[in-house]
Amino acid sequence: MDEACGGAVPLQMLTAALIGGGAMLALRTWRRRRRGDAPPDIGLALDRGQAVHVSRWRADGTASVQYRGAHWVVRCTDDTPAAQAQSTGEFTIVDVEGTMLRVRPATPATPSTPRSP
């Protein structure tokens, strides 16, 4: 009864394994090409837009802040004017580079104008 449905059982199992493995490899390759080779780091995306408080800048243009329970080095983004970068207060995280946070000055919240009905 080994030849039920057109072939020996071991041959059928081998064929099914090869087809299934090939399909998985094809799907994996297709998905990587669709979204790029490196998957996005979701943890870094969660930091973007968060606020940090800078109380003092160092001479080299960096500062040390407490963020998520740890000390981080902070540097302003390249498009931030030097005068704004040396101000203290609230800054917004733009990017994370290793253990360094790239920030820009936080924009003050503009009060919303009430709409008339």
N, C-alpha and C positions, 0 to 999 in steps of 0.2 A: 504494500500500500504506500510505499515511498514515492511513487510516481503519480499521486493524486493531483489533479489540476495542472498537468503539463510539465513535471520535472521533479527531480529528487528534492526532498525537503531541505537538505543543507544548501543546495544550489539556490533554492527559492529564498532562503534566509540571507545568503550572501548578496543576492541581487537586491533585495529590499534594503539591506544595510547600505549598499553602495548608492542606491537612488536617494535614500533619506539623507545620507551624509553629503552627497553632492548638492541636494536642494538646500540644506542648511548653509553650506559654504557660499552658494550663489546668493542667498538671501542676505547673509552677513556682508558680502562684498557690495551688493546693491545698496544696503542701508548706509554703509560707510561713505560711499560715493555721494549719496544724497545729502548727508549732513556734514561732510568734511571728515578728515581723518581723526582729528582729536575731538572727543566729546567735550562739551562745555563743562566747566567746573561750576556746579551749582552753588557750592559754598561761597565762591568769590562773588557771584552775582548777588547773593544776599547781602553782602557788605556794601555794595554800591548804593549810594543815596543815604546812607546812615550818617549821623552827625557825630563829630568828635569836638572836644574843647581843647584849644591850644592856649596855654597860659604864658609860654615863653619860647621864643625862637633862638636857636644857636647861630653862631657866626657863619657856619657853613650852609645855612638855609634849611636846616632840618629842625625838628622838634620831637619831643618824646611825649606820648599821650597814653592814657589808660583806656583801652577799648576791649570789650568782651573779657574782662578779667586778666588782661595781660598788657605789658608795655609794648608799644609799637613805635617805630620811627615814622615820622610824617614828613612829606615833602610836597610843596605845591606843584600843581601841573605847570607845564611849560608855558601855557597861554595866560597864566595869572600874572598881572603886573607885580613888580617887586615890592612896591609900596603896600599893596594889599596883602602880599604874602607875609610881610613882617607885622601885620596887625594881629592882635590876639582875639580870641573869642571862638565862636562856632564856625566850624568848617564842615564841608560835605565830602564824603569819600567818593572819589571818581573811579579809582582803580586800585588793585592790590598787586604789588610786585614783590613776591617772596614775603619778607617780613616788613615791607615798607608800604605805607598807605599813601596813595597820591590823592591830594585833596585840593579843593578850591574853596574860597570864602563862601559861606552860606549866604544865600540871598534872603533878606528879610521878607517875611510873609506879608503880602499886600492884602489889606482888608478888602473883603468882597463888598461890592456895592449892592445894596438890597434892590431887588427887582420890583418894579411896580406892577401890580396885577393888571 
